[in-house]
Amino acid sequence: MKKLPDTLVIASSILLLFIGLTWIIPSGEYSRELLNGRNVLVPGSYQEVQSSPQGLSAFFEAPLKGFISAAEIIAFIFIVGGAFGMMNTTGAIEAGLQKLVSFSNKHALYKQIIIPLIIVVFSIAGATFGMSEEVLVFILITIPMANAMKLDPIVGVAIPFVGAGVGFAGAISNPFTIGIAQGIAEVPLFSGWEYRIFIWFIFTTIGVVYIMRYVNLISSDPQKSLMKSHISDRMKLDNTKEIPFTIRRSLVLIIFALGIIMLVVGVAKYAWYMIEIGALFFGIGVISALICGIHVDEISNGFVKGAKEMMTAALVVAFCKGILIVASDGKIIDTVLHGIAGVVNGLPKVASVEAMFLFQSALNTFLPSGSGQAALTMPIMAPLSDLLGISRQSAVLAFQFGDGLTNLIIPTSGVTMGVLSIAKIPYEVWVKWMGPLLAILMFAAALLLLGPVYFNIW
């Protein structure tokens, strides 16, 4: 495959495309009203408004606006990167990885057990409390782990990112997608969980099998890695100085593990988000460095180095957010929504629910936000499902699939492009690896949508 341009060049090209679309697609808006504290669309209220095409100035302003709009997640990226930089000064993570890999080298089946278990844990996190941006934290651990196991960065990214992604798409009690969508659709909160557990199991199994197939492929022949040119630059235990696994370093890993438990409890019970999670990891980084007796100047240098490594990821997030601001300022998002919703109306039940799925998938490129997409589409899709004789739960499920699965590959997602930037995986390489898996998941989702229609599950 011909090498694609740099990630920021791709984002800039998409930004120009969206600026062009504001001159082609008519501007339009739906009326909005407050429902359960959220602004939702009023069905049947769409009307064209005065055109608002974006000029060339928008190209230069959008990244700045994106930076301001995404300030919280960008600050989160820098702080967490700095926190891991402080932790790296202790040598605890590298020492722990050496122990882990040494054990896996002595027990051939270890890799076949531990990687699937970690994927399942991330999938549960995605399915229950909607892990998404938090993946940016964990790939800083799983990428070195994959490197130490002599696997490539794709595996390091796939373990948490695809794991959480398939769980997110097969959500059971995700408050940011299922909770909002069901609330707007006026169905009992988190109802239909029995069928969703089955969906989660199918998606997670597909993800685990696909990732492990690739793990086994490159373990037997590293030249089959899609990033084989990068393998020589990766950490190999044979050429790495052994770092003693001291009591202090073991305490650092214990503190980190306790921090992860605090993260899960905080997100699930106390609705922690970027600020709280970032503060947690910043605290872990400082405490870890102090436990190991690191000099304050070295701690500071470690923080700066870790934050500096996240610069590209932060810029990618800003550019992606800027793209969405251009579409919003050009008032074309509601027009796209209105046009596709009109196509769905009048189709047979089976075709209608599949069209809803495709529509939500396409819209996710314009609006890669689960809660935002739910608030935007469900006020229309819920009553539309009534007219079509489809259960509102099915409309929620179509939204859930469309929003969740395409997040794994769309270039307008700050999280997707962010993790690829951190791992230094070219976008075209990720598309080549992720494309077949996405096709399998989309096909499975299309089949799983038929259950509620044919068998009246809901």
C-alpha positions as CSV (number, residue, x, y, z in Angstrom):
1,M,0.0,0.0,0.0
2,K,1.3,3.4,-0.9
3,K,2.3,5.4,2.1
4,L,-0.3,8.0,3.2
5,P,0.7,11.5,4.3
6,D,1.4,12.3,8.0
7,T,-1.5,12.2,10.4
8,L,-1.6,16.0,10.7
9,V,-1.6,16.3,6.9
10,I,-4.6,13.9,6.7
11,A,-6.4,16.0,9.3
12,S,-5.7,19.2,7.5
13,S,-7.0,17.7,4.2
14,I,-10.2,16.6,5.9
15,L,-10.6,20.1,7.4
16,L,-10.3,21.6,3.8
17,L,-12.9,19.0,2.6
18,F,-15.4,20.1,5.3
19,I,-14.8,23.7,4.5
20,G,-15.7,22.9,0.9
21,L,-18.8,21.0,2.0
22,T,-20.2,24.1,3.8
23,W,-20.4,25.7,0.4
24,I,-22.2,22.7,-1.2
25,I,-24.5,21.3,1.5
26,P,-27.4,23.7,2.4
27,S,-27.4,25.0,5.9
28,G,-30.2,23.8,8.2
29,E,-31.2,23.4,11.8
30,Y,-33.6,21.5,14.0
31,S,-35.3,23.2,16.9
32,R,-34.1,22.0,20.2
33,E,-35.6,21.7,23.6
34,L,-34.5,20.6,27.1
35,L,-35.3,17.0,28.0
36,N,-33.9,15.6,31.2
37,G,-31.4,18.4,31.3
38,R,-30.2,17.9,27.7
39,N,-30.8,19.8,24.5
40,V,-32.5,17.4,22.1
41,L,-33.9,17.9,18.6
42,V,-37.6,18.4,18.0
43,P,-38.8,15.9,15.4
44,G,-40.3,17.6,12.3
45,S,-38.8,21.0,13.1
46,Y,-36.0,21.0,10.5
47,Q,-35.8,24.0,8.3
48,E,-33.2,25.5,6.1
49,V,-31.5,28.6,7.4
50,Q,-29.3,31.3,5.9
51,S,-26.2,29.7,4.4
52,S,-23.1,29.9,6.5
53,P,-20.2,28.8,4.2
54,Q,-16.8,28.8,5.9
55,G,-13.9,30.7,4.2
56,L,-10.2,30.1,4.0
57,S,-9.8,31.8,7.4
58,A,-11.6,28.9,9.0
59,F,-8.7,26.6,7.9
60,F,-6.3,28.6,10.0
61,E,-8.7,29.3,12.9
62,A,-10.1,25.8,13.3
63,P,-7.0,24.2,14.9
64,L,-7.0,27.1,17.5
65,K,-10.7,26.7,18.1
66,G,-10.2,23.0,18.4
67,F,-7.4,23.4,20.9
68,I,-9.6,25.6,23.0
69,S,-12.7,23.4,22.7
70,A,-10.6,20.2,23.5
71,A,-8.6,21.9,26.2
72,E,-9.6,19.5,28.8
73,I,-8.6,16.3,26.9
74,I,-5.4,18.0,25.6
75,A,-4.4,19.0,29.1
76,F,-5.2,15.4,30.2
77,I,-2.9,14.0,27.5
78,F,0.0,16.2,28.6
79,I,-0.5,15.6,32.3
80,V,-0.8,11.8,32.0
81,G,2.2,11.7,29.6
82,G,4.2,13.7,32.1
83,A,3.0,11.4,35.0
84,F,4.3,8.3,33.1
85,G,7.5,10.2,32.4
86,M,7.9,10.6,36.1
87,M,7.2,6.9,36.6
88,N,9.7,6.0,34.0
89,T,12.4,7.7,36.0
90,T,11.9,5.0,38.7
91,G,12.5,2.1,36.3
92,A,9.6,0.3,38.0
93,I,7.6,-0.3,34.8
94,E,10.6,-1.6,32.8
95,A,11.7,-3.8,35.7
96,G,8.2,-5.3,36.0
97,L,8.0,-5.8,32.3
98,Q,11.3,-7.7,32.3
99,K,9.9,-10.0,35.0
100,L,6.7,-10.5,33.1
101,V,8.4,-11.3,29.8
102,S,11.0,-13.5,31.4
103,F,8.1,-15.5,32.8
104,S,6.3,-15.7,29.5
105,N,9.5,-16.9,27.8
106,K,9.6,-19.8,30.2
107,H,5.9,-20.6,29.8
108,A,4.8,-20.7,26.2
109,L,1.1,-20.7,27.0
110,Y,1.4,-17.5,29.2
111,K,1.1,-15.2,26.2
112,Q,-2.0,-17.1,25.0
113,I,-3.8,-16.6,28.3
114,I,-2.7,-13.2,29.6
115,I,-3.3,-11.1,26.5
116,P,-6.9,-12.4,26.0
117,L,-7.6,-11.8,29.7
118,I,-6.4,-8.2,29.5
119,I,-8.5,-7.6,26.3
120,V,-11.6,-8.9,28.1
121,V,-10.9,-6.6,31.1
122,F,-10.8,-3.6,28.8
123,S,-13.9,-4.8,27.0
124,I,-15.8,-5.0,30.3
125,A,-14.6,-1.4,31.0
126,G,-15.9,-0.2,27.7
127,A,-19.2,-2.0,28.1
128,T,-20.0,-0.9,31.6
129,F,-18.6,2.6,32.2
130,G,-17.8,3.6,28.7
131,M,-14.0,3.6,28.7
132,S,-12.8,5.6,25.7
133,E,-10.4,8.5,26.3
134,E,-8.9,6.6,29.2
135,V,-7.3,4.2,26.7
136,L,-4.7,7.0,26.1
137,V,-3.4,6.2,29.6
138,F,-3.2,2.4,29.2
139,I,-1.5,2.2,25.9
140,L,1.5,3.8,27.6
141,I,1.7,0.5,29.5
142,T,0.6,-2.0,26.8
143,I,2.9,-0.7,24.1
144,P,6.0,-1.4,26.2
145,M,4.5,-4.7,27.2
146,A,4.0,-5.7,23.6
147,N,7.5,-4.5,22.7
148,A,9.0,-6.6,25.5
149,M,7.1,-9.6,24.3
150,K,8.7,-9.0,20.9
151,L,5.4,-8.0,19.4
152,D,4.7,-4.9,17.4
153,P,3.0,-1.6,18.5
154,I,-0.2,-2.7,16.7
155,V,-0.7,-5.3,19.4
156,G,0.2,-2.8,22.1
157,V,-2.6,-0.5,20.8
158,A,-5.1,-3.2,20.0
159,I,-5.1,-4.7,23.5
160,P,-6.7,-1.7,25.2
161,F,-8.1,0.2,22.3
162,V,-9.8,-2.6,20.4
163,G,-10.7,-4.3,23.7
164,A,-12.5,-1.2,25.0
165,G,-13.9,-0.4,21.6
166,V,-15.7,-3.8,21.1
167,G,-17.0,-3.5,24.6
168,F,-18.1,0.1,23.9
169,A,-20.0,-1.1,20.8
170,G,-21.5,-4.0,22.7
171,A,-22.3,-1.8,25.7
172,I,-24.4,-3.2,28.5
173,S,-24.6,-0.3,30.9
174,N,-22.6,2.5,29.3
175,P,-24.1,5.7,30.7
176,F,-22.7,7.9,27.9
177,T,-24.3,6.0,25.1
178,I,-27.0,3.5,26.2
179,G,-28.0,5.7,29.2
180,I,-28.5,8.8,27.2
181,A,-30.1,7.1,24.1
182,Q,-32.5,5.1,26.2
183,G,-33.4,8.1,28.3
184,I,-34.2,10.2,25.2
185,A,-36.1,7.2,23.6
186,E,-38.1,6.9,26.8
187,V,-37.4,3.2,27.5
188,P,-36.3,1.9,30.9
189,L,-32.7,2.7,31.7
190,F,-30.3,-0.1,30.8
191,S,-33.2,-2.4,29.8
192,G,-32.6,-5.1,27.3
193,W,-29.3,-6.0,29.1
194,E,-29.8,-9.8,28.6
195,Y,-29.5,-9.5,24.8
196,R,-26.7,-6.9,25.1
197,I,-24.7,-9.4,27.2
198,F,-24.9,-11.8,24.3
199,I,-23.9,-9.0,21.8
200,W,-20.9,-8.1,24.1
201,F,-19.8,-11.7,24.2
202,I,-19.9,-12.0,20.4
203,F,-18.0,-8.8,19.8
204,T,-15.4,-9.5,22.4
205,T,-14.8,-13.0,21.1
206,I,-14.3,-11.7,17.6
207,G,-11.9,-9.1,18.9
208,V,-9.9,-11.6,21.0
209,V,-9.7,-14.1,18.2
210,Y,-8.6,-11.5,15.6
211,I,-5.9,-10.0,17.8
212,M,-4.5,-13.4,18.9
213,R,-4.4,-14.6,15.4
214,Y,-2.1,-11.7,14.6
215,V,-0.1,-12.2,17.8
216,N,0.5,-15.9,16.8
217,L,1.3,-14.9,13.2
218,I,4.1,-12.4,14.0
219,S,5.4,-14.5,16.9
220,S,6.1,-17.3,14.5
221,D,7.4,-15.0,11.8
222,P,8.2,-11.4,12.8
223,Q,8.6,-10.5,9.1
224,K,4.8,-10.8,8.7
225,S,4.3,-7.8,11.0
226,L,2.7,-4.8,9.3
227,M,5.3,-2.8,11.1
228,K,8.3,-5.0,10.5
229,S,10.5,-2.0,9.6
230,H,10.0,-0.8,13.2
231,I,10.8,-4.0,15.0
232,S,14.6,-3.4,15.0
233,D,14.0,-0.2,16.9
234,R,11.9,-1.9,19.6
235,M,13.0,-3.0,23.0
236,K,14.4,-6.6,23.1
237,L,15.3,-8.1,26.4
238,D,18.5,-9.7,24.9
239,N,19.9,-6.2,24.3
240,T,18.5,-4.5,27.4
241,K,20.3,-4.0,30.6
242,E,18.6,-5.9,33.4
243,I,17.0,-3.6,35.9
244,P,16.7,-4.9,39.5
245,F,13.2,-5.5,40.7
246,T,13.7,-3.8,44.1
247,I,11.2,-3.4,47.0
248,R,10.8,0.3,46.1
249,R,10.0,-0.5,42.5
250,S,7.5,-3.2,43.6
251,L,5.9,-0.5,45.8
252,V,5.6,1.7,42.8
253,L,3.7,-1.0,40.9
254,I,1.5,-1.6,43.8
255,I,0.6,2.1,44.0
256,F,-0.1,2.1,40.3
257,A,-2.4,-1.0,40.7
258,L,-4.2,0.7,43.5
259,G,-4.5,3.8,41.3
260,I,-6.2,1.7,38.6
261,I,-8.7,0.4,41.2
262,M,-9.4,4.0,42.3
263,L,-9.9,4.9,38.6
264,V,-12.5,2.2,38.1
265,V,-14.4,3.1,41.3
266,G,-14.1,6.8,40.6
267,V,-15.5,6.6,37.1
268,A,-18.2,4.1,37.9
269,K,-19.4,5.5,41.2
270,Y,-18.4,9.2,41.3
271,A,-18.5,10.1,37.6
272,W,-14.8,11.0,37.4
273,Y,-13.7,12.3,34.1
274,M,-10.6,14.0,32.7
275,I,-9.7,16.3,35.5
276,E,-10.0,13.7,38.3
277,I,-8.3,11.0,36.3
278,G,-5.5,13.3,35.3
279,A,-5.0,14.4,38.9
280,L,-4.9,10.8,40.0
281,F,-2.1,9.8,37.6
282,F,-0.2,13.0,38.3
283,G,-0.3,12.1,42.0
284,I,0.8,8.5,41.2
285,G,3.7,9.9,39.2
286,V,4.9,12.2,41.9
287,I,4.5,9.7,44.8
288,S,6.3,6.9,42.7
289,A,9.3,9.1,42.0
290,L,9.5,10.2,45.7
291,I,9.3,6.6,46.9
292,C,12.3,5.7,44.7
293,G,14.3,8.7,46.0
294,I,14.5,10.4,42.6
295,H,16.0,14.0,42.8
296,V,13.4,16.7,42.2
297,D,15.3,18.0,39.1
298,E,15.1,14.5,37.6
299,I,11.4,14.2,38.4
300,S,10.8,17.5,36.6
301,N,12.9,16.5,33.6
302,G,11.0,13.2,33.5
303,F,7.7,15.0,33.5
304,V,8.7,17.3,30.7
305,K,10.1,14.5,28.6
306,G,6.9,12.5,29.0
307,A,4.7,15.4,28.2
308,K,6.8,16.3,25.1
309,E,6.2,12.8,23.7
310,M,2.5,13.5,23.7
311,M,2.8,16.7,21.6
312,T,1.7,15.1,18.3
313,A,-1.3,13.3,19.9
314,A,-2.4,16.6,21.4
315,L,-2.2,18.4,18.1
316,V,-4.1,15.7,16.3
317,V,-6.9,16.0,18.9
318,A,-7.0,19.8,18.4
319,F,-7.2,19.4,14.6
320,C,-9.9,16.8,14.7
321,K,-12.0,18.9,17.1
322,G,-11.5,21.9,14.7
323,I,-13.0,19.8,11.8
324,L,-16.2,19.3,13.8
325,I,-16.3,23.0,14.7
326,V,-16.2,23.9,11.0
327,A,-19.1,21.5,10.3
328,S,-21.1,23.0,13.2
329,D,-20.3,26.6,12.3
330,G,-21.3,25.8,8.7
331,K,-24.6,24.4,10.0
332,I,-24.4,21.3,7.8
333,I,-24.6,18.5,10.5
334,D,-28.4,18.9,10.9
335,T,-28.8,18.9,7.1
336,V,-26.9,15.6,6.8
337,L,-29.0,14.2,9.6
338,H,-32.3,15.3,8.0
339,G,-31.3,13.9,4.6
340,I,-30.3,10.5,5.7
341,A,-33.3,10.2,8.1
342,G,-35.5,10.9,5.1
343,V,-34.1,8.0,3.2
344,V,-34.7,5.6,6.1
345,N,-38.4,6.5,6.3
346,G,-40.6,4.2,4.2
347,L,-38.3,1.2,4.0
348,P,-39.3,-2.4,5.2
349,K,-38.6,-3.1,8.8
350,V,-35.4,-5.1,8.2
351,A,-34.1,-2.7,5.7
352,S,-35.0,0.2,7.9
353,V,-33.1,-1.0,11.0
354,E,-30.1,-1.8,8.8
355,A,-30.3,1.7,7.2
356,M,-30.4,3.2,10.7
357,F,-27.2,1.3,11.5
358,L,-25.5,2.6,8.3
359,F,-26.8,6.1,8.9
360,Q,-25.4,6.2,12.5
361,S,-22.1,4.8,11.2
362,A,-21.8,7.5,8.6
363,L,-22.8,10.3,11.0
364,N,-20.1,9.2,13.4
365,T,-17.5,10.5,11.0
366,F,-19.0,13.9,11.4
367,L,-19.8,13.6,15.1
368,P,-17.5,11.1,16.8
369,S,-19.1,11.6,20.2
370,G,-21.4,8.9,21.7
371,S,-23.3,11.3,23.9
372,G,-23.5,14.0,21.3
373,Q,-24.7,11.6,18.6
374,A,-27.3,10.2,21.0
375,A,-28.7,13.6,21.8
376,L,-28.6,14.6,18.1
377,T,-30.3,11.5,16.5
378,M,-32.4,9.7,19.1
379,P,-35.2,12.4,19.2
380,I,-35.7,11.6,15.5
381,M,-34.9,7.9,15.4
382,A,-37.1,7.0,18.4
383,P,-40.4,8.3,16.9
384,L,-39.3,7.2,13.4
385,S,-39.0,3.6,14.8
386,D,-42.6,3.9,16.0
387,L,-43.8,4.8,12.5
388,L,-41.8,1.9,11.0
389,G,-43.1,-0.7,13.5
390,I,-39.6,-1.2,15.0
391,S,-39.0,-1.2,18.7
392,R,-37.3,1.8,20.2
393,Q,-34.8,-0.6,21.7
394,S,-33.8,-1.6,18.1
395,A,-33.3,2.1,17.2
396,V,-31.1,2.4,20.3
397,L,-29.1,-0.7,19.3
398,A,-28.6,0.7,15.7
399,F,-27.2,3.8,17.3
400,Q,-25.0,1.8,19.7
401,F,-23.5,-0.2,16.8
402,G,-23.0,2.7,14.5
403,D,-21.4,4.9,17.1
404,G,-19.2,2.3,18.7
405,L,-17.7,0.3,15.8
406,T,-16.6,3.0,13.5
407,N,-14.8,4.8,16.3
408,L,-12.1,2.2,15.8
409,I,-11.0,3.6,12.5
410,I,-12.5,7.0,11.6
411,P,-9.8,9.8,11.1
412,T,-12.0,12.4,12.8
413,S,-11.8,10.7,16.2
414,G,-9.3,12.4,18.4
415,V,-8.9,9.2,20.5
416,T,-8.2,7.0,17.4
417,M,-5.7,9.4,15.9
418,G,-4.3,10.1,19.3
419,V,-3.4,6.5,20.1
420,L,-1.9,6.0,16.7
421,S,0.2,9.1,17.1
422,I,1.5,7.9,20.5
423,A,2.3,4.5,19.1
424,K,3.8,6.0,15.9
425,I,1.6,3.7,13.8
426,P,0.9,5.2,10.3
427,Y,-2.8,5.6,9.6
428,E,-2.7,3.5,6.4
429,V,-1.1,0.7,8.4
430,W,-3.8,0.8,11.0
431,V,-6.5,0.8,8.2
432,K,-4.9,-2.2,6.6
433,W,-4.9,-4.1,10.0
434,M,-8.2,-2.8,11.3
435,G,-10.2,-2.9,8.1
436,P,-10.9,-6.7,8.0
437,L,-11.8,-6.7,11.7
438,L,-14.2,-3.8,11.3
439,A,-15.8,-5.6,8.3
440,I,-16.3,-8.7,10.4
441,L,-17.7,-6.7,13.3
442,M,-20.1,-4.7,11.1
443,F,-21.4,-7.9,9.5
444,A,-22.0,-9.4,12.9
445,A,-23.7,-6.2,14.0
446,A,-26.0,-6.4,11.0
447,L,-27.0,-9.9,11.9
448,L,-27.5,-9.1,15.5
449,L,-29.9,-6.3,14.6
450,L,-32.2,-8.9,12.9
451,G,-32.9,-10.6,16.2
452,P,-35.2,-7.9,17.7
453,V,-37.0,-7.5,14.4
454,Y,-37.6,-11.2,13.5
455,F,-38.1,-12.6,17.0
456,N,-39.6,-9.7,18.9
457,I,-36.9,-9.9,21.5
458,W,-37.9,-6.4,22.7
